[in-house]
């Protein structure tokens, strides 16, 4: 009997980790980092034996889908990793960056503990750079979109473009059980329509069982053009008033979208003599990888890359790779646009820029991505009057904007339209969503499809 047990990304947005057992084969779909309020749970043992996993399938390279892979290998996984080449290229730099942040946090906590005489109480980092390198020493297979991969005589899988970030895929498994042919889809994260950079989500013709993300299962996004117009208005108005703009941005996908928009604003003469800083070594490296895969981009952006034109560059832009260069941004008193990570303000260089700028009412902070509960970004979005950075309470006086139309996630209507053509679909299982949104999405799908819809609980086993 085939079954699926969700050890993460169930009744929560982060930590995606789903174990599929089909006959004697054990397949792990993603192994993500838990973010936000429950981040300490990353240090807990897995709910399964990593040594018994035959295959690790990575849907895409966001931290909440790959962030615990080094821990998995560290604890004994020796199976085969299957993902698109773009996903593995991005995963490499993402995981190295994660290892650096984990070590920095460990060293910070160790210094504090030593001052208290409590060295033994500090947890070792979840993993190190060496553990990351070990991930890429495992058996790896690059998956092509629409390719059928034979796992066993009774089991095949295929990767299809999820339209979420570069290299992202949803996974379809076909298997035979008791002479009955079955099909199960794991959505990973799905992209919304009319993305700025990428091709759209691939349609599906048939499936019996669907495990689908529910991040924005409670709403429809604003029209993309409305969000673009608002973004341009915020930028031009703030610059006109002599203010600065801080954009906490995810290094992967969102930063490249923002750079593409700013490139367009430059071409339209809207940036003037401002300064634009990409202050994220990770985002700088990720942007280089985008140049390698024009085939993953939509026709407009892909054509730029194919013709040798960098769509993510323009004269006002400066990359600040070194920490010294980052600190020098402080000397720019006005008309600066600073793109820095982390996207949820949980660490990274953006904290320094928020400390320097968020107290000034002339400035603006523009959020262009989802903010998980328990993060500093969520506190700012929710209207906290003071925020704490580096041990200091800082008054929030800057204008705060949340522009959600850039979301890399499909909204509920996008997902419904993707589901409707699937022939033979019997069960929909909801994963990767906050509890209130899961309930609303469940009701929405039942009303609009008439199908059985179930919210997956953490550690729950589903028979498919």
N, C-alpha and C positions, 0 to 999 in steps of 0.2 A: 504494500500500500504506500502511495506517495503522500508525504506530508510536508508542511511548511511551519517552522517555528520562528517567530520574530523576537530576536534578542535586543533589538533597538529599532528606533524609527517606528514604534508602535505606540499610539496614544501620546506621541511626542514628535517634534519636528526633526530633531537631530539624532545622531548615533545609528543611522540605518545599518541593519545587520540581520539578514534573514537566511535561515538554514533550510535548504531544500533536501529532502531525503527521498530518493527514488530507487526502490529496491536496495541494493547495497551501496549505492553511490551517494556521497554527501557533497553538496554544492553550497557554498556560502555566497549569497548575493550582497556585496558591499560589506565593509567593516569600518564604519564611520566613527568619528569622534563625537562624544556627547558634549554639547555646548550649553552655556547658560547656567541656570541654578544648580543643575545636577552634574556639573563637570567632574566632581570628585569620583563619580561612578566609573570613570574611565580606568581607574586603578583597580577596580574589582575584577575578580576572575571572570573569564568568559563562561557562559552557561553551557558550554560544550567543550570537547577536547580538541584543540587546534590540530593535534597530530592526526586526527581521524578525518580531516577535511581533504577531499580529493581535488576540488576545484574552487578557486576564488574568482568570482566574476565581479568586475568593477564597472558600474554603469556610467560613472563619470568621476571627475577628479576634484570635486568639492570636498572640503575637509570633513563634513558631516557624513560623507560616504566612503572616504579612504583613510581617515585620520588615525585609526587603530590598526592599520595593516602592519606596521612595524612591530607592534605589540604581538600581533597574531604570529608573525614569523619568529619573533623572540621566544614565544612560548611553544614552538614546535611545528608550525605549519610547514609542510614540505611538498604540497601539491602544486598543481599548475595554476598560474594566474592568466586569465583571459580578459582582454579589454582592447579597445581600439588603440592604435599607435599614438594618436593625439592625446588620449586619456593618460597613457603611461608616460608620455613626455611631460605633461603638465603635473602628473602625480609626483614625479621625481622632484621637481623644484618645490612643490607644495609641501611634501613630507620633509625635505631638508629644512625648509623654513620653520615648519612645526617643531622639528627637533631642536633648532636654535632657541625658539621661544620657550620650550619646555626646560631647556638647560638654564636659560636666563631666570626663569621663575624659580627653579630649584636653587640656584645660587643666591637669589634674593632672600628666599625663605631660610636658607642655611645661615646667611649672615645675621639675620634677625634672631635665629635660634641660638647661635653662638653667643650673641650678646646676652641672651637669657640663660645661657648654660644648658641648653636643651638640644644639642646637636642630634642626638639619636631620634628625636621626634620628627625629623624632616624626611619626607618620602623621596626616594630616588626619582629622577625624571622617568616618565612613562617609557621613553626610549631615547636613543641618541642618534647622531649622524651615522654611526657604524651600523646600527640596526636598520636604518633606512637603506644603506648600501646593500645590506643582506637581502632586502626585499627584491632588489633588482638582479640579484644573483640566483633567484629561483627560476624554475622553468616558466617561460612566458610564451604565450601565443597571442599574436596580433589578430584581432578580429576585423573583418571588413563588413561594412554595412551590406545587408541582404545575403551574406554568405551563410550557408548551412554548415554547422560544425557538428560532426558526429562524435558523440561522447561514448556511446555504447550501442550495440545492435538495436536496443529498444529506446534510445534517447538521443535526440538532436536538439541544438539550440541555434538561434540566429539573433544577430544584433541589428537594430533598426534605428535610424536617426531620430533622437528624441527632441532635437531643436532647442535644447536647454542651454548648454555651453558647448564649446568646441570639443568634438569627440564624444559627446554624450550619446547614450543609447538606451533604449528599452529592450528587454530581453524576452524572447518568446521561446518556450520549451515545448517540444512535441515528444510525447512518450507513449509507450504501449503498456497497458496493465490489464491482465486477464483478457487478452485479445481485444481490448477496447482502446481506441486511439484517443488521446487526450491532449489538450493544449492549454498552457498556462502562460500568462504574461506578467512580468514584473516591470512596472513603469519606470523605475528610477525616478528622476525628476523630469517633468515634461515642460517643454517650452511653450510660451504664449504665441499668438499669431503676430505676424508682421514684425518680426524681430529686426533690430537695427543691423545686425551683422550676419546672422545665420540663416540657413535654409529652414523651412518650416518642418514641424513634426510629421513623420511619416504615418499615413493612415494604416489601419489594420482591418482585414476582411473577416477574419474568424478567430475565435478563442472561446474556450468554455469557462475559464476562470481568469479573473483579473485582479491583481494586487496593484492598487493605484495610489499615488501620492495625493495629499489633500491640503497642501499648504494654504492655498487660497480657495478652498472649497466653500467659503462663505460669501463670495463676492464676485462681481465682474470688475476687471481692471478698467481704469479710465482709458479712453482712446489714446493710442500711442502719440498721435500728433498733438493732442492736448498737453501731454506731459512734456513733449519736446518744446512746445511753445512756452509752457511755464518755466522750464529750465532756462531757456534763452532769456526770458523776461527777468528772472531772478538774477542771472549773471550780469546782464547789461545794466539793470537798475542799480545793483550793488556797486559795480565798477563806476558808474556815473556819479554815485555819491561818495566815491573815494574809499569805499570799504574793501574788505577782503572776503573771500569765499573759501571755506574749508569743506571739502567733500570727502567724508569717510567712505571709502570705496573698497569693495572686494577686488583683490588683485586680478582675479580671473573673471573675464567676460564683462563685468560692469565697468571696470576701468577702461577697457578697450572701447566700450560703447560711448563712454563719456569723452574719450579722446576723439572718437569719430565725430561726435557732435561739435566739439570745440574746433575741430578741423573745418567743419562746415561753417561755423560762425566766423572763423578767420577768413574763409573764402568769400563770405558775405560782407566782410568789413565790419563785423560787430565786436571784435575784441580790442581794436585800437592798440594802444601801447601798453597793455597790461602784461603781467608776468604769469606764466603758467608753470607750475612745478609738479612733476610726477615724482613724488617723494616716497617711493616704495621699491626697494630692490627686487622684491618678488614680482611686483606688477611689471617692472621693466623687463625681467626675464620672461614672464608670461607673454608679454606683447611681442617679443622676438619669436616665440613659438608660433604665434598666430600667422606670422609671415610664411611659415612652412606649410600651412594647410589651406591654401585658397579654395580648394575643392569643398571645404566645409562651410564656406561663407556664401551669402546670397550673391546674386549676379553682380550687383553694383559694387560691393566691397571687394569681392573676389577678383573682379576685373582690374581694379586698382593694383592689387597685389601682383596679379599675373603680368601686368605691364611694367612692373618694377617701381610703381609709385607707392610710397608708404602712406596708407590712409590714416595712420595714427601719429602723424608728425606735422608740424607747422612751425613757423618762425618763432613764435612766442614761447614755445615749449622748451623746458629744460629738465633733463633727467638728473635727479640728485641721488646718485648711487651711494656715495660715502656719507657717513654720519656728519662729518665736517660740513659738507655741502648742505645737508639738511638744516643744521643749526644756523647757517648763514641766511636762511629764509627769514629769520627774525628781523634782519636788517631791512627787509622790504616793508615799508610802513603802510602802503596802500596799493590798491589795484593788483592784488595777488590772488590767483586761483590755485589752491593747494589740494592736490589729490593724494590722499595718504591712507594707509591701512592701519588698523584693521577696520573692516567694514562695519562691525558692530561696536567699535571703540573698546574692545576688550584688551588691547595691547597695541604695540607698534608705535610708529612715529606720529600717528594722528593724535595721540594723547598730548604730546608736546604742543602741537599746533592748537588744539582746543584750549589748553591752558593759557597759551599766549593770546588767543583771539576771541574766545567765547564770551568774555566779560564786556566786550566793546559793542555798543548798540549799532554802530555803523556796519558791523560785519554780519555775515550770514553763514549758517551751517546747513548744508543741503544733504539730506539723507536720500539715497537712491536705491536702497535695498531693505529687505526685511530685517527687523530687529527682534531677536529672540528675548523672551522674558529673562530677567536676571543680568542683562548686559547693560553697560553704561549707555550705549546707543538707545536702548529702550527707555531708560530713565529720562534722557534728554527729550526724546520724541513724546513721552508721556507728560512733559511739562514740569519736570523738577526745577525748582528755583535755584538750587545750589547743586553742584556736582563735585565729587571728590577725585582729585587727580594728584598722584604722587604725594599723598598725605595732606593735601591742601584743599580746603573748601573754596570753590570758585562760584561766584554769582553768574547765572546765565542771563546775559543781556542781549546777546546777538539774536538776530531773527532766525527762527528754526523752520526749515521747510522739509516736508516729506513728499517726495514725488514718486508715487508707486507705479506709475504706468510703465516704467522700465523693467518691471519684474521679469526675471527669466523663467518664472513659473507660470504655467497655464492657469487661467481662472476657471471658475466652475462651468461656465458656458463652453470654453475651449475644450474642457475635459468631456463634457456631455456630448459635444459634436464629434469628438474622437471615438467615444464609446458606441454611439448609436449604430454605425454601420457594421459592428461586429456580429457576425452570424454565429448562432449557437451559444451565445454567452448566457451562462446560468447564474453565476455568483460573482459579486463584486466585493472585494475586501479592501477596506480603507486603512491606509498606513500614512506615516509621515505628515502628521497634522496635530495641532493643538486640540485638546478635548472639545472645546466649544465649537470649533470649526468642523471637526469630524461629525458631530451630531447634526449640524446644519447641512453639511454635504450629504450625509446619509438620507435625510429627509428629502432633499432636492433630487437626488438620484432615484429614490423610490417613486417619487411623484412623476418623474419624467421618463422613467424606463420601465417601471413595474417589475424590476428584477430584485432578487434577494441581495440585500446590502448589509454587510457586517463590519463593525469597527473592531479591528484586531487589537487585542490587549498584549502587553509586553509578556513574553515567555509563553504565550498561548500557541498551541499547536493546531493547525488547520489541516484537515484531510482533503485532498484534492483529487 
